[in-house]
Amino acid sequence: MGGPNVDKGWFSIPGIREHADRTIEEQLGALKRALAEAGGKTVLDLGCAEGAISLEFAKAGATRVLGLEVVEPHLAVARKYCEGWPQIEFVCAHLGEWAVAHPEPERFDIVLALGVIHKLTYMEPALRWAAKSCDDLFCFRSGAMGEGDYMVRNKRKTDQLNLPEVMRSCGFKDEGRVMHGEKREIVHYWRRA
């Protein structure tokens, strides 16, 4: 399971995994608004990789952070990196399979779907499940979107979804987009209406 970054990783973690695709700083710029709301909140981090973003939300005051990740070597790094943060829990699970196994999801104040939905064969059921698990703020990023494009295409080019259509039908309103970092990745902010 995985690909080229199973050994290399998504995030460089000082002292644990030095070489990776990106630094946490590249990702945090677009998440400043969400981090500012994390105090006293619960957070679901879908596709949490090495737990770097999960840890930032815990540091910002989240009372509980649950990270789901399918790649066990990433979780081994996450568990080591987040030692001493008892409010963070990691589960090794494929998002699509987890959603099917948990049709009535646990609810979280903030849900992070950062670069995970577009990796699935069937995106819409997973996105709807993730939205159902969110009580307030939903942050979405997909590597398959253009700057002005709200159509999400999966990596295999076998499925696509209209992000605003799905999110509005799930009871969310668009709070805008934030682009940040040298990779110019966009985080869409959605608020439960």
C-alpha positions in Angstrom: 0.0 0.0 0.0 1.3 3.4 -0.7 3.7 4.5 -3.4 6.9 6.5 -3.6 6.4 8.4 -0.4 5.8 5.4 1.9 9.5 5.4 2.7 10.1 9.1 2.1 7.0 10.4 3.7 4.7 13.4 3.2 6.1 15.7 5.9 9.7 16.2 7.0 9.8 15.6 10.8 12.9 17.0 12.4 14.9 14.3 14.1 12.6 11.5 12.9 12.2 11.8 9.1 14.3 14.5 7.5 13.4 14.0 3.8 9.8 14.2 2.5 7.5 15.9 0.0 6.8 19.0 2.0 7.3 20.8 5.3 4.6 21.4 7.8 5.2 25.2 7.4 4.1 24.9 3.7 0.8 23.5 4.9 0.1 25.7 7.9 -0.3 29.0 6.1 -3.6 27.9 4.6 -4.8 26.4 7.9 -4.3 29.5 10.1 -8.0 30.2 10.2 -8.8 26.7 11.3 -6.0 26.6 13.9 -7.3 29.8 15.4 -10.6 28.0 16.1 -9.1 24.8 17.5 -9.1 25.7 21.2 -11.5 23.5 23.1 -12.6 21.7 19.8 -12.5 18.1 18.6 -10.7 17.4 15.3 -10.9 14.6 12.7 -7.8 14.5 10.5 -8.5 12.3 7.5 -5.3 11.0 5.8 -3.2 12.4 8.6 0.1 11.0 7.2 2.9 11.5 9.9 0.6 13.4 12.2 2.2 16.8 11.8 -1.0 18.7 11.2 -2.8 16.7 14.0 -0.1 17.8 16.4 -0.5 21.5 15.3 -4.2 21.3 16.1 -3.4 19.8 19.5 -0.9 22.5 20.2 -3.6 25.0 19.2 -5.8 23.7 22.0 -7.9 20.9 20.5 -9.2 18.6 23.2 -9.2 15.5 21.0 -7.7 14.8 17.6 -8.4 11.5 15.7 -6.1 10.9 12.8 -7.0 8.2 10.1 -4.2 7.0 7.8 -3.9 4.0 5.6 -0.1 3.8 5.5 1.2 2.1 8.7 4.8 3.4 8.3 3.4 7.0 8.3 1.5 6.2 11.5 4.6 4.7 13.1 6.3 8.1 12.6 3.1 9.9 13.8 3.0 8.0 17.0 6.6 8.7 17.8 6.2 12.4 16.8 3.1 12.9 18.9 4.3 11.1 22.0 3.3 13.1 25.1 0.1 14.4 23.5 -2.6 12.1 25.0 -5.4 13.9 23.2 -4.2 12.6 19.8 -5.2 9.1 18.7 -4.2 7.4 15.4 -6.1 4.6 13.6 -4.7 2.7 10.6 -7.7 2.6 8.2 -8.6 3.2 4.6 -11.1 6.1 4.5 -13.5 4.4 2.1 -13.6 1.2 4.1 -13.8 3.1 7.4 -16.8 5.0 6.2 -18.6 1.8 5.1 -17.8 0.2 8.5 -19.0 3.3 10.4 -22.2 4.5 8.6 -23.1 6.6 11.7 -19.8 8.5 12.2 -18.6 10.0 15.4 -19.1 13.8 15.3 -16.2 16.3 15.4 -16.2 20.1 15.5 -13.5 20.4 12.8 -12.9 17.9 10.0 -9.7 18.1 7.9 -9.8 16.3 4.5 -6.5 17.5 3.2 -5.3 15.8 0.1 -7.1 12.5 0.7 -10.5 12.4 -1.0 -9.0 12.6 -4.6 -7.0 9.4 -3.9 -10.2 7.3 -3.6 -11.8 5.4 -6.4 -15.3 6.5 -5.3 -15.0 10.0 -3.9 -18.5 11.2 -3.2 -19.6 8.6 -0.6 -16.4 9.3 1.4 -16.9 13.0 1.1 -20.5 12.7 2.2 -19.5 10.5 5.2 -16.8 13.0 6.2 -19.3 15.9 6.0 -21.7 13.9 8.1 -19.0 13.6 10.8 -18.5 17.4 10.9 -20.5 19.7 13.3 -18.9 23.0 12.3 -15.8 23.6 10.2 -14.8 21.4 7.2 -11.4 22.1 5.5 -10.9 20.5 2.1 -7.8 20.2 -0.1 -7.3 18.2 -3.2 -4.3 17.9 -5.4 -6.6 17.3 -8.3 -8.1 20.8 -8.4 -7.1 23.9 -10.4 -7.1 27.4 -8.9 -10.6 28.3 -10.1 -11.9 24.8 -10.5 -14.4 23.3 -8.1 -14.5 19.9 -9.9 -12.5 17.3 -8.0 -11.0 14.5 -10.1 -9.6 11.4 -8.6 -6.0 10.4 -9.3 -7.1 7.6 -11.6 -9.3 10.0 -13.6 -12.2 7.5 -13.2 -14.4 9.7 -11.0 -15.1 13.4 -10.4 -17.4 15.3 -8.1 -18.6 18.9 -7.9 -17.4 20.0 -4.5 -19.9 22.9 -3.9 -22.8 20.8 -5.0 -21.9 17.9 -2.6 -21.0 20.2 0.3 -24.2 22.3 0.0 -26.4 19.2 -0.2 -24.7 18.1 3.0 -25.7 21.4 4.8 -22.5 23.5 4.4 -21.9 27.0 3.1 -18.7 28.1 1.3 -16.5 30.4 3.4 -13.9 30.8 0.7 -10.5 29.5 -0.2 -7.0 30.1 1.0 -4.0 29.4 -1.2 -0.6 29.2 0.4 2.8 27.7 0.0 5.1 27.2 -2.9 3.0 24.3 -4.1 0.1 26.8 -4.3 -2.3 24.3 -2.7 -5.8 25.5 -2.0 -7.7 24.8 1.2 -11.5 25.3 0.9 -13.3 26.3 4.1 -16.9 25.1 4.6 -19.1 25.9 7.6 -22.2 23.9 8.6 -25.1 26.2 7.8 
